[in-house]
Amino acid sequence: MIRDYEAWHRQYDDPTSTLAQRLAIVQRRLAERLSAAPSGAVRLISMCAGQGHDVFGVLPEHPRREDVTAVLVELDPRNIEAARATAERTGLTQVEIIDGDAAISDVYAPFVPADIVLACGIFGNISDQDLERTVRNLSMLCRSGASVIWTRHRNEPDLTPQIRSWFAESGFEEVSFDAIDNESKSGIGTVHLVGGPLPFQPGFRFFTFTR
């Protein structure tokens, strides 16, 4: 049974929740990667963006705000409505919230190659096979030098060491790995693409959500 993701997002309202703790680190890493991006336009993609807390918690006050064009891909209509309301409230007209399936490459076609890709809240909700498939093919959304921020819990079986290896084998160099010591045992990885990206493949399915 697929969880109610709008209700799940309410946990972010509690600053002591494990999700809020993870979000704070994702936001910090995103702010750093925005600052580190080359001068000029910055393209940002957020897969399974939810209500966009990671982006909207950083971009309004960031010095690179005006450089950024962002696309947030989400399927839940309530989360889409909330994200669009936040974009309007913060005046971020360059942030587009797409009602679409983040698992299919076609939704990203008009927006690639990206400078930053957020893959947060995905890797713990898909099969191990789809997880490897996603990591090994994520560079098709990226330009050379792009950054990817990803999350995955470290509960047994802890796949974060394997995920880090898959990224390394796929042309990415690790920038940081944050391990939170709470009941969720979240891991937050930040990598950047030092190799050449894979060619973009229309119709490619990265993953299927299992819950």
Secondary structure, 3 states (H helix, E strand, C coil): CCCCHHHHHHHHHCCCCHHHHHHHHHHHHHHHHHHHCCCCCEEEEECCCCCCHHHHCCHHHCCCHHHEEEEEEECCHHHHHHHHHHHHHHCCCCEEEEECCCCEHHHHHHHCCEEEEEECCCCCCECHHHHHHHHHHHHHHEEEEEEEEEEEECCCCCCHHHHHHHHHHCCEEEEEEEECCCCCCEEEEEEEECCCCCCCCCCCECCCECC
